């Protein structure tokens, strides 16, 4: 029996210390069209966690991560959002880590 479980993925990066407060502000006010693009492309249960030192850990789910990532990559709003976020990064988000174990 096969179950249709979502693909779960995570990623990590650092925010420059001088931008931590501003980064939090931006993410408390994510553009509605950016939120919609993420949803329209199949991302859900998307969370970002940040330590005090600016280390960010992201978690998200999708039925097809490759397709969702390609979809959002084609959205103009994503291009604009990523350009706005770029100055904040001390390290650029790297590869996504896909889940290999999950305990319900």
N, C-alpha and C positions, 0 to 999 in steps of 0.2 A: 504494500500500500504506500502510495506517494502522497506527501502533504505539500501543499503550496506555501511554503514558508518564505517570508521576505528575505532578500539578501540584506545582511546587516554589515555595515562598514564603519570604519573610524579612521581618523587622521589626526595629526598633531603638528603644531608650529608655535613659534614665539612671536609675541608682539613687542616692539621696542618699548622700553620702560616709559619713555616720555609720551607715548601714545595710548597707554592702557586706559586712562579715563575716557578719552575720546572714542576709542574702540568700543568700550562698553556703551557709551551714549548711542553710537551708530546702531548697535545691535539691540538696543532697547527701542529703536525707532526704524526697524528695517522697512524699506519702501514697500508699500502694499503690492506694487507690480513685481517686485523681486520675490516676495512671499508667494504670489500667485504663480510666477514662472516655476518656482521649485515644486509647488503642488501639481501644476499642469504637467510637469515632466516626470511625475511619479515619485518624487521624494516625499517621505513622511517621517514622522517621529525624529525630526532633525533637531539636535541639541548641540550647543557649544558650552563647554565648561572652561573656566579660566582660573588658574592659580594667581596668587598675588604678584608673582614675578613675571606674569605675562605669558606663561606657558598655556596654550589653548589645546584642548582635546575636543574633537568633534565626533559626533555619532549620528548616523542616519540609516534609514531603511528604504528599500526600493524592490519592486518585483524583478526588475532587470536593471542592475546598476549601470551596465555599459550603455544601454539605451537612454536611461535617465540622464546620465552624465553628458552624452552626446546632444541630447535635446536641450538641456540648459545651456550648454556651450554655444548653441546657435542663437540664443536670445540676446537681443540688444541690451536689455536691462541688465543681464548678467555681465556683459562686457563693461558697461558703465559702473556697475557695483564693484567688480574686480579692480578696475582702475582707481576707484575711490579708496579701496582697501589697501592697495599696494604700498603706499608710504608707511603703513603701520607695521608691516612685517619685518621682523628681524631675521626670520627664516621663513621661506616660502613653503606653504603646505606641499608635502611630498606625496608619495604614493598612498592610495587608500589601502587599508588593511581589511581584507574580507574575513568574515567570521569562519572559524573552524569548529567552534563548540558553543552551544547555548543551553543553559539550564532553565527550563520553564518553572 
